[in-house]
Amino acid sequence: MIDWFGYRSGDRSPAAEAAADLEYCPFIDDRCTKIPRDGRPSGVCSLKQTTRDAVVCCPNRLYGDDYKILRDVAQIAFGPGHELVAGSSAQRRANATGGPIVGVFGKRWGGELRLPQRGGSGSYYVDWILALVTPSGLDRFVAIEVQTIDTTGNYNPSVDALRAGRQIVESDAGFNWENVSKRILPQVIYKGNVLQMEPKCLGGLFFITPKPVFDRIMNRLIGVGQQLPPYPLQPGAVTFLSYDPDWLNTPLGSPAPLVQTGRLTTSVVQIAQAFIGVSNLPPGGSYETAINAALR
C-alpha cells in the first residue's frame, strides 16, 4: 500500500497520524468514503503490486491539490483565468461579475447531472460537468469522467497492520484490469456518443485516469506502446488526461501532489472502432497453446 488516508503508508508525521485517527481524506476534506463490508473506512488510496508500478485505486485521490484536475480541464476547454464556482450559483456569479464563470456540477459542488436514460431504463451520470456561464446564460460545456481501477483480493491484512502501529505488511490485493474492457471503455463510448449530440458540448468528454490505467486502455484498443490518432478539441472528442501523485519528490508530512503524466485528445469514433475492431488480436492458436500447456 502506498497511500493511506492521503499520506504515505510509512509516514509517521503528526499530520499523517491525525488523518488516520480521524479516518479523514485530505483530498475531499471529509471522512474517507472507501468503506468495505465491515463499515469502517479503509483509507486505501493507492496500491502497489510487487512487480508493477503503484496505481491510484480511489477516485478521491485524484481530487488532490484542491481539485487541480477541474482547474486543468477548465483551462484546456475554456482558456485561462476563469473562476470555478458551484453550478447552482454560477448564473448569479456571472451576473454579478459580468462573467464568464465556470459552473461546476459534481459531488460536493453542484450535484451530479444525470444523462438521458438508455432505452428508457437505467441511470447514467458523468462525474462532472463544467459549464461556461455568461450573464446571457450557458455558453458551452464539457463533461468529465474520473476512473481509477477496482481491486481484487484482500488488503485487510495491510490495513490492520497499519492500524496497529503503522506496520507495513503485504497482502494478496491486486487490480481488476478486466474492467477496462468490460466496464470502462463501454461507458466512454456510450457517454461520448450521447455528448456528441449536445450542441453546446463543444469540447466533448474528458476522461481522467492514473497513467497505468491510461496505458492499459491504449494497450487494449491499439496495442502495447501505441496511441490512437490525435484530434483537436471538438464535439465528439475524448480527451484522456492521466495524473499520478509525485511520491518520490514529496517529503513526509504532506500528501504527494498530483502531476499530469499524459494527455491525448482523440475521437469517440476512433475509440469505438478500435474497441470492436480486429487489429489487436492475440496470435492464432493461442487457445490451443493454452490447452496444451494445461494438459502437461
N, C-alpha and C positions, 0 to 999 in steps of 0.2 A: 504494500500500500504506500502511495506517495504522498497524497494529501489526506489529512484527517481533520474535519471541522475547519478546513481552509488553510491549515498550516502543515508543513512537512511532518511526516509521521514521527520523526526523531526530534522534533523541535520541543524543547522543554522550557521555552521562554514563558514569562508570566502571561503574555497575550495568548499564546497557544494553549496554555493550561486553562486559562479562563474560558476560552471558546469551547473547549472540550467539557468543562464543568457545566457550562450553561447550555450545552448542545446547540451552539449558536453558529449560524452560517454568515460569515462576513460579506459574502457576495450579494445576498439579498437583504442583509440587515434584519434577520429574523431567525427563528428557530429552524434548524435543519429539517428539510421536508423529505429526506430519504429515510423512510420508515418501513422496516421489514415487518414480518409477521408478529414479532414479539412486542411491537408497539413502541419501541424506543428508537429514536433517531440513531442511525449507524454512523453518520458523519463521514462516509466514504465519498471522496471527491474524485480520486484518480487511483488507478491500479497499474501495476507492472508485473507482467509475467517474466519468468527468469530469462527467456531467450528473446524477448521483444521489448520495444520501447514502451514507456509509460503512456497510458491513454486516459484522458478525462472520461469518466463514466457517469457524471452527474451534470445535467444541463445547467444547473445553477452556477457551476464552477466557471462557465463561460460568460457570466454576468459580472465578472470582476472588474475592478478599476471603475466603479460607478457606471456600469453598463456601457463600457467602451464600445462594444460591438454595435450598439444602437447609434452612437455618435459617428462611428466609422461609416455605417451604411447611409446615414443621412447625408454625410459629406459626399459620398460617391453618387448618390441618387439625385441630390438637390443642390450640391455645391456647399462651400464652407460657410460657417458663421451663423447657422440657424439655431435658434433656441428650441430645445425639446421640452414639451410640457405634456401632462396627461391629456389624452384625447378629448375627454369631456370638457376641458377648459380651453381647448385650442382656439375655438372661434372667438371667445371673449378676449383672449390674449391677443389675437391678431387684430381685433377691432380696436383694442386699447393702444397697441404699439404701431399700428399701420402695417404689421406683418411684413413678410410671411413668417409663419410659425410652423414648426413640425409637431403635429399631434401624435402621441404615442398611444396605441391601443395594445394592451397586453397585461399579463399578470402584474399586479401592484402598480399599474399605471392607469390605463383607461378601460380595462377589461378586454377579454378576448372577443373577437368578432367571428361569428360563425359563417362559414362558406355555405353556399346552397347545397341542399341535400342531394345525394346521388340516387336517382331513380325513386325519389320520394321516401327514402329511408336512410338512417344513419346520420351522423353529425360529423362535419369536417370543420376543423379550425386550422388557421395558421397561428403560430405562436405570437407574432407581432405584425401590426400594420403601422407604417409610418406615413402619415398624411401631411402633405404640404398645404397649409391653410392660409388664405389671404383674407382681408376684410370682405371680399366678394364671395368667399366660400371655399370649397375644396378645389384645389388646383390640380393635383395629381397625387398618386400614392404608390408605394411599393410594399410588398409582403416579405416577411422574414420567417424562416423555419430554422429552429435550433435543434440539432441532433448530436448526441454523443453515441454511446454504444451500451447495450444491455450486457449484463454479466451472467455468467453461468457458474455452477458450482457453489461453494460456500465460503464466504470470507469471515464468518463469525469467529473462528479462532484468532484471526488477526485483530479484529475489533476488540475481542475480550482481552487480549494481551495488551493492547494499547490502553484500555481502561485500567488495567492492573499495573500501573506504573510506567506506561508508555514503552512497553517492551515490543520489539519487532519480531513477529512470528509469521512464517509463511502459511498460506492456505492453498486450497485447490481451486480458487476462483479463477475464472477465465472470461473470455469475451464471446458473445454470440454474433459472430461475423455473418452468419446466415441471414440475419435480419437486414443486411444491406440489400439482398435480392428480394426477400420476402416482404419486407415492410417499408424500408426507407425509400428505395427507388420507385416503387409504385405510387407512393404518396407524392414524391417530387413531380412525377409525370402527371398525375391527376390534378394536383393543385396548380401546376404550371399551365395546364390547358385551361382550367377554369379562369385563372387570372389573365390569360391571353385574350379572353373575350371581354375584359373590362376596359372601356375606352380610356379611363384615366389611370390605369396601371401602366404607366409609360416605361417603368424600369424593370418590370417583371418581378420575379421571385429571387430573394437572396437566401442561400442555403448555407448555414454556418455549422461547421463541424471541427473537431480536432483533426490535425494533419493525418494521423494514421487512418481515420475513418474516410477522409477525402481520398487518400491513396487507395484504399480498398474499393471505394466506389469506382474510381477510374480503372483499376485493375479488372473489376467485374465488367465494366462497359466496353473497354477498348484494349486492354492488355497491360501487362506489367511495365511501368515506367513511361506510359503514354498518356496523353490527354486528348479530350475531344477538341474539335476545331474552335478557336476563339471567335466570339461575335462581339459587336458593340452593344452597349446597353440599349435596350429597346423592348417594346411589348413582346412577350413570348420568350424573353431572355431568362436564363437561370444563372445567377452569379454565385459561384462557390467561393466562400471565404473560410480559410482554416486558421485556427488560433490554438496556441499551446502556452501553458504557463512557463515562464523563464525560471525554472527551478535552479539551474546551475549558477545563475548570476545574482541571486537574491539572498541576502543574509537571513539567518534565522530570526524569528520575531515578527516577520511580516509575511503575509500571503504573497506568493510569487505573482508578479504582474503578467498580463497576457501579452503575447507577441503575435502579430499577424504573420502566419507562416506560409500562406498560399492564397492566390486569387486567380480565378478563371471565370470569365463570362462566356457562356455558350447558349444554345437554344434548347427549348424543351423538345423540339422535333429531333434534334441530334441525339438527345438522351433517350427518347423513346425508340428511335431506330436502332441505336446501339443495344438497348436493353432486350429487344426482341430479335435482334439480328443473329446471324450465324457465323460471324467473322472471328469470334473469340472462343471457339470450341476446343475441348481437350483433344489430344491426338486420337485417331481411330484405334480401336482395340483396347481402350482404357478399361472398359468393363471386363474384358477377357483377362487382361493383366491382373486386375484386382481379384478376380475369382480364382485364377491360378495361384496367386500368392496366398490366398486364404486356404487353399486346398493342401498346401505343403505342410 
